[in-house]
Amino acid sequence: MSFNCLAEILTDEDEIFFVDYNTPQHLPTLPEDIWDTFTEKARRIIKVIRISPEIHQQIKKDSPLPILENVSRNAAIVRSNPANRWMLSTNPDVLLVLASRWKNFPELLNSLKDSFYELPRFDVPESVWSSVSRLDPKGNMSLLRDWLIANRAAVAETVPDHRFQKFYLFDAPGDFQLAPREYFFLCHGFDESMNLYFHSDSNLAKRMWLLNGEKTDHLLDDAWVLHQDHYLSGEWTSRVSSTKHNDYIRKVIHQDEIEANDSNWGLQNEDLPVFNLAERMAKRRIFSMGEAVAKCNENLTLSREVDWKTQPVYRLHHYDPELVILYLRELLQVLPPQSDIIYVGDNAETLALIRKTWSEISPANPQVRDLTEIDPGSSDIAPDVLLVDCYYERSEAWEKSVRLAHERIREQHAKNRISEYEANEEMQRFADNADSVSLEKRLLPLWERQFRKLRMQPGTYVIVMGCNTYVNVFARFQESIAGPCGLKYKAGLLIGLHSALQRIKHWVGAVNSEGVEVPSENVRFLLKAILGMRFAKRQFCRKWIGHGSIMGLIYFHHVRGRIKELIQRLNLQPLYIHHRLIIMRIKPSDAS
């Protein structure tokens, strides 16, 4: 409501800056999240500046606050349009109502002499302002102005203390501090050393007063500041009483310097993302929605046929690259444009699609790099994003092996030797084991060679494609990434035994096809006889322990415990888990 009302009294040459501070990088900024609640005019002139949690960690020093307000305001000051002569520092909970003789705010400003101006704020209770539509700025300003007049509530709260009344005219001065843009630069903006709570606006008022020849003006006959009260939650009162404040005596009463800060005030040396809200959302809508599909939905039609085949591992790893990129793009479009993105895998189609998507999002920055193409001697690559591709496609030989194994299992079911449930379970076990072993034989050596080039840091995004948390490959991946994350980790004996058993099963299930090494027929017969006892064993185990395999039960709990321990040590925080996509982040050390 505030931004819509501010936009209503401005022109398209003006700009409203919103500084989004400390929002996690994988989330959009607040204005992007609520863009549909802004009027079209507001979206046109709102510019968003993003200050990341990483920058906050670098500059916060001893501040307990999650938002450094002075740094935020200064970041907007130094990035404002020099063509705009005036600058107003205000807050996102106020409405600015003009006297009817002024067509818009710039018209009022054109009538003013250069000076520093303040206004009081008139509080409007939450129940009053929340009862009107935020999308009706003209109506809101009239209704709330009339409410203040009718209830005789337009009371200017002056400050009666003689020591600072001359520059600090009204209580809560931070809601309206207007001066020529040049004044803000001569003062070097807000004092960034004031990184605690309260009095930053009073400090600016004192320095502006000094700069302005020891004079502060007001515009009481020309404009009113209406403040949207928000005290019902009790949050503001709690902060006032529990948070340490800036030194009022030293930073306000005894303040005698006009300038503040060093030459880098407002994060001038940082390449902060700055974007126009209307342009960003228009581009995102086109980019995300694509072409509309104009079809009657009398019958809802799926994009793909339902697949009931009992081969979940293959379906998981044999993904459609275009589908995975749809969801990967959610993170890519909120990354800083200069992010260094590294790909590890061997699927050329996926890599090409990722590069294409990233170039559309961030056309002026480097493309996604393939780790396999980087100098083998490198050992200190610290990416912002690590993309690990687990794509898997069966060879023709293994496709034949799986098909013939399923035929043998169906024959057993047709002879009533096993139930339909057991047949489906056995087909799944065989296919999943064959696919997992083949996938690990290809991926583990690749990871061992390539991961040694990496140095993973807190804040790095780790994205695994064609994978989920319940498959063996995810456990192996965590073991492999432990080294670059600075951990010494060795798989336990039980994990080694389990892997060896899976390889034997894989070997036994092979058919004599080109490119597949198989055991002799005698050995195969003996091993099949031994492994053929597993149906009876599973029935017995289910009856007495509730699980089809003693080894499987022990392994499941052992591995789950080991992986839970490893995840905690790696500090990998899952952010998003889609069917075939896991997005994680190495938590910063202070949040671990």
N, C-alpha and C positions, 0 to 999 in steps of 0.2 A: 504493500500500500504506500509506503514511504517513497519508494523509487518511482512508482507510477505518478504520484503527486508532484514529485520534483521534476520529472520529465515533462509534465503537463505545462509547467511554467517556463520551460527552456525551449531552445530552438535546436534544429538539427546540426548547427555548428558547435553546439556545446557538448560536453561529455560528463558523464557520471562514472567515476571510478569506484569499483568495489574490489578491495584487496582480500582475496581468499587466503587465509593464513593457516598453515599447519594441517590442512586436510591431507590424509594419507594419499600417496601418489596414485594408488589404484582406484581411487574414487573421483568422480567429477567434482568440480567446484560447486558451491552452493547455488550461485545463479543458474548454472547449467541444470541443476536438479529441479529448480522451480521456475524454469524459463516460461512455462505456459501461464504463470500467474502474473506476468508482466504485460503491460499494454504493448502494442506494436511500436509506439513511439519510444517507450522506455527501452525496449530491446535494441532499437537503432542506436541509442546514444550511450548505453551501458558498455563500459570496457572493464574487463576482468583482468586483474593481475594475480598471478599465483605464486605464493611463497611456500616452498615445500617444507616438510618436517626436517629434511636433511639440513637445509639452511638454518632453520630454527635451532637445531642442535649445535651448529657452528657458532651462533651469535648470542645465544641466550645467557651465557655466563652464569651468574648466580640467581637468575630470575626464576621464580617458581611458577610463572604464568605460562599458559600454553599459547598465548598470543601476545606478541610485542607490538602494542598499538602504535607507538611512535615510529618504529621501523616501517610498519604497514603504511601509515599516512605519508611518510617521506618517500616510500617507493612510488606512490601515486603522484606526488608532487613533481619528482624529477622526470616522470614519464608523461606528464601532461603536455598538451599541445601549446607550444609557445605563442601561437596566434591568438589564444584566448587571454585577454588582459587580466581578468579577475579570477580569483580562486576562493572557493568556500570550503572550509573544513567542517564537516557535519557528521551525523551518525545515521544508521539505517533504521531509526525508529522515530523519525520526525517528519512532519509535513510542513511545507513553507507556504503560507497564505499571503497573497499580495493585496494591497489596497486596490480597489476597482479601477482606479485611474491608470494603473499600469497594465499594459497588454501582456507583458511577460517579464521575466526577471532581467534579461539583458537590457530591456528598455529602462528599467529602474537603474541598473548599473551605469548605463551611459550618462545618466544625470548626476552621478556622484563624483566628488573630488577624490583624489587618491588619499586614502586613510585606512585605519584599522577599525572595523565595525564589529559590534557585538549586539546580540538580542537576547532577551529573556526567553524562557520556554514556558508555555502554558500546558499543564498536564491534563490529558484526557484519559479518564478511567478506562480500563481494559474492556469492561462490559459495554462501553459506549462505542469505542472505535471498532471493536470486533463484531458489532451488529450491522455494519455496512459492508458493501461489496468492495473488495480491493480493486476491482476492475473499473470502478467509476470514480476516477480521480477528481473531476470537476464537482460532482455531487458530494463527494466526501469532504472536500475543502469547505464547501458552503455549509453543509450540515454541521460539521464540527465547529466551525467558526460561530455559527448561530447558537450552538449549544453552549459555548463559552460565554457568549454575550448574555443569553437568556438566564444563565445561572450565575452571572457576575463572577465568573471564574477566571477572567483574563487579568490576572494579578501579576504584575512584574515584580519578581522577588529580587529586590536590590540587596547589595551587600553593605551593611552599615558601618563596617570597621574602617576608620579613617586611614589606617596604614596602607590599604590597597584598594579602596573604593575608586580611586582615580584611574586605575587601569583595569580593575576587575569589577565591572559595573554590576553584573547580575550573577545570581547563583547558577551553577551548572553551565559555565561559559562554553564548554566544548561542543554544544549543539549548533552554535553559529559563530564561526570565526572567519570573517570576510576581509580580504585585503587584496591589493594588486598582486598578481603572481610573482612579480619582482620582489615584493616584500618577503615572501616565503623563502626565496633563494638567498636574499641578503641575510636572513636569520639562520640559514642552513636548516630550515624546517624545525620539526619537533626534536627535543633533546633525547637522543637515543640512550643516553646513560641512565635515564629515568625508566628502568625496566621493572619497577614494582607497580603497585596499584595507586591510582588517584594522582591528581594535581598536575598532570602533563599539560592539560589545557590552560591551567593557571600560569604555568611557567611560560608557555607561548604568549599568553596575554601580556605578561610582564615584559618580555623581550620585544614584542610588537609595539608596546607602549613606548619603550625606550627608542626604538627605531623611528617611530612616528612623531618624534619631538615631544615625548611625554604627554600624549593625548590619545584617548580612545573615544570613538564616536558610536552612535547607535542609530537605528532606523525604525524606531517605535511607531512612527506615523505611516510607514510605508509597507511593513511586512511583519507578520507574526510567525513564530515557531511553535507548532503544536506537537507536543511530545506524547507518543503512545505509551502510556504507563504499562509496565510489565512486571509488577511486584508480587502478583498472587503466588507465584511459585516459591517465593522466598529466597531465590538464588542470589539476587543482588544483595539483600540484607546479610546473607551468610558470608558473601565475599567481603563485604565492607568490614565485618567484625572479625573475620578470621585470617585475612591476608595482610601481609606487611605492606605499609604504604611508603611512597617516596617521601623524602625529607622535605616537608613543607616550608620550614623556616629557611633552610639553605637554598632550596630550589625556587622559592617564590618570593618570600619576604626580602631575602638578602641577594637575590639574583640581580647582578649589575652588568652582565655581559650580553650583548645582542646576539652574537653568533653562538652556535652549538655544534657539536659533532666534528668529525674529521672530514677529509675531502671525499670519502666514499659514502657519505650519508645517503640514505635512501637506497642502499645496495646498488649503487651505480655501476659497480664492477661485476655485478651478477647479470647473467642473461636470463632474466625472468620471463616466463610466458606471459604475453599480453595479447588479448583478443577481444574483438567486438562480439557481443553476445548474439546479435541477430545473424551475423555472418557465420559464427561458429555453429549455431543450431540449424541454420539452413543447410550448411554443408553436411552436418552430421545426419540430418534427416534424409537427404538425398543419398548419402553414402551408406547409411544403415538400412533404409527401407527399400532402396532400389526401385524397380518398376512395379507398379501395382498389378495385381493379377485380378482381372475383372471376370470373375466366374460366379455362377450361381452356386450357393452353398446349401441347396436343398439336401444334397448328400455330401457330407464332408469327405473329401478324398485325401488319403495319405500321400505324401511325396514318394514313399517307397512301400513296397509290399511288406507285410509283417513277416518276420523271419523267426521261425520256431526251432530252427536247427540247434541241437545241443552242442554247440561249439563256441562258448562265450569268449574264450581267450582269442580265438581267431577273429571273431567279429569285432572285438575291442581293438586289437592292434592293426587289423586290416581296415583302417578307417577311410572315409572319403575326405581328402584334403580340403576341399571347398567348404565342407560342413564344419570341420574343426576350426578353420580360419574365421568363420563367422563369429565364433565365441572367443577366440584368441584376440580378435580385433577390439573387444571391449577394453582390454588392458592397453593394447598398443595405442589407442587413441587418447589415453590420458597420460602417457609417458612424456617426460620432457623431450622436446624435439631432438636434442643433441645426444640422446641415449645411445650407448654402444651395445648393440644387440648381436649376440653370438649364437650361431646354430650348430648343433652337433647331431649328425644323422647322415643318412644316405638316400633320402627320398628327394630327387630333383624337383618333382612336381610341387611338393610341399614347400621347399625352399623358394622356388620361383614365386609361388603365391604369397608367401610371407614378404618377400622383397617387394612385390607389386603393391601389397597392402600398405607397407610401411612407407613406400615412396609416395603414395596418395595422401597419407596422413602427414608426412614430414618430407616434402619434396626437396628441400634445400639441404638436407643433412645426409651423412654417410649411409650407405645401404647396409643391410644385414650381412654380417660376415660369416663365412663357413669356416669353422675351426679347423677342418681338415686341410684347408688351403693356406693356413697360416704356417709360417716357418716351424718345422718340427723341433727346432732347438729352443723355441720360445717357452718360457716357464713362469711368466709373471703377468699374464693377461687377466685383467680385472673387469669383466663385463658388467654393465648395468642390468642386462637381461640375458639369462642363459636359456636357450630353447633346446630341449633334449627330445629328439624324435625317436619314438619306438615303433614306427611303421613296420609292418611285417606282411610279406606276401609269400605264400607257400611255393616251393618249387613244384614243377610238374611231377617229380618223383614222389615227393611227400604228399601231394594231393592224392596220388594213386594209393599210397600206403594207407592213408586215412580212410579212403573209400573202401578198400579191400578189408580193412580191419572192421569197419562197420558192417560189411556184408557177413563176416564170420560171426559177429555178435548177434545179428538178426537170425542167423541160422540156429544159434543156440536158443534163442527165444522161440523160434518156430517149432523146435523139438521139445518145448516146455521145460527146458533145463533151467532157465532163468525167467523171472517175471519181466513184464514190460518196463516196470520201474527200474529194475536192475540192468536191463538192456540199455535203456537211455542213459543211466548213470555211467555204465561202463563205456559207452560211446563217448560221452563227455570227457570222462577221465582220460581215455586214450588220446582223443584229439587235443585236449588241453595240455597234456604232458608232452606230446610230440611237438606242438607249437611252442610251448614254453622253452623246451630244451633247444630247439632250432633257433629261436629268437635270442636266447642267452648266448649261444655259441657265436652268434654274429655280433651282438651288442657289447658283451663284456670286454672282448679284446679291443673293440673300438673305443670304449670308454677308458680303458686302461691307457691306451696310447694318447688319447686326446685330452683327458681331464688333467693330466700332469702339466699341461700348459697353463692351467687356470690358477688364479688366486681369488677365491671367493671372499667377498666382504659383506659386513652388515649392510642391509638395505638392498642387496642384490635380489632381483626376481629370478626364481627358478621355475621354469615351466616345462612340464613333461607332457608330450602329445602322444596320443595313441596308447594311453595307459590309464589305470585307475588304482586306487589304493589297495584293492583286494587281490591283486595278482602278484606272482612271484617276482616279476621284472621290477616292480616298484621297490621291493625289498633289496634286490640286487643293486638298483640304482642308488639307493641311499648309502649302501656300503661303498660304492664306487666314488660317490661325491664327498665322502668323509675326508679324504686326503686333501683336496683343494680347499676344504673348509677348515683345515688346520687340525684335524683329529686323526689319531692313530686308532684304526679299527681293523680287527681281524675276525672273519666269520668263525663261529664256534664249530666244534667237532660235529654236533648234531646236524648243523646246516650242511656241512660237507658230506656226511653220510646220506642225507636226504637227496642231495643233488646227484650223488653217485647212483642211488637207487633209481632216480628218475631217468638218468641216462641209460641204465640197463633196460628199463621198460621201453624206452624209446628205441633202443637197439633191437630188442626182441620183436617189436611191432613192425620193423622195417620189412619191406618186400625187396626182392632182388631187382632193383631198377637202376637205371643209369645214374651215376653220381651219388648213390647211397651205399655206404659200406654196411654189409649185413653179416650176421654170424652164419656158420655152417648149419645145414639142416639138422644134424644130430644135436648140436648145441641148442638150436632153436626149439627142438622137440622137448629137450630136457627142461629148459627154462619155462616153456609154455606149460608143462605139466606142473611145475612148482607154482607158477603164477596163477594157474587155473584153479587153485585151491582158494583163491581170494574171495569167491562168492560166498562159500560156506563160512569163511572167517568173518566176513563183513556182517553176515546175518547173526553170527554168534556175538560179535562185538556190539552190534546195535542193541541186542537184547539185554546185555549185561552192563555196558558202559554208556549207551546212548550215542555212540559214534561208530562209524563204519571201520575205523582203523585205530589201533592203539598207537602205532607210530604216528599216524596223522594227527591224533589228538595231542600227543606230546609235542610234536613238531609245531602244531598250530599255536599252542600256548607259549612255547619257547620262542618262536620267531616273533610272535606278537609282542612279547616282552622285550626282546632284543631291539626290535624296530622302534618301539615306544621310547626306549632308552636312547637310541641313536637319534631319533627325531628331536628329543629334548636337548641332546648335546650339540646337534647341528644348529639348533635354534631356528629350524625351518617352520614357519608359520603358514599353514594352509589358508589361502584367501578364497579360493573358488575351486570347486570340483564339479566338472561336467562329466558326462558319460565317458568321454575319451580325452579329457583334458584336466590337468591338475596345475593350478597356479599357486605357487608358494613364494614366500619371501624370507630371507634371512633377517631375523629381527635385529634391530640395532641393540648394541650391548646394554644400554641403559634401560631397555624395555624387556630384557631377557629374564 
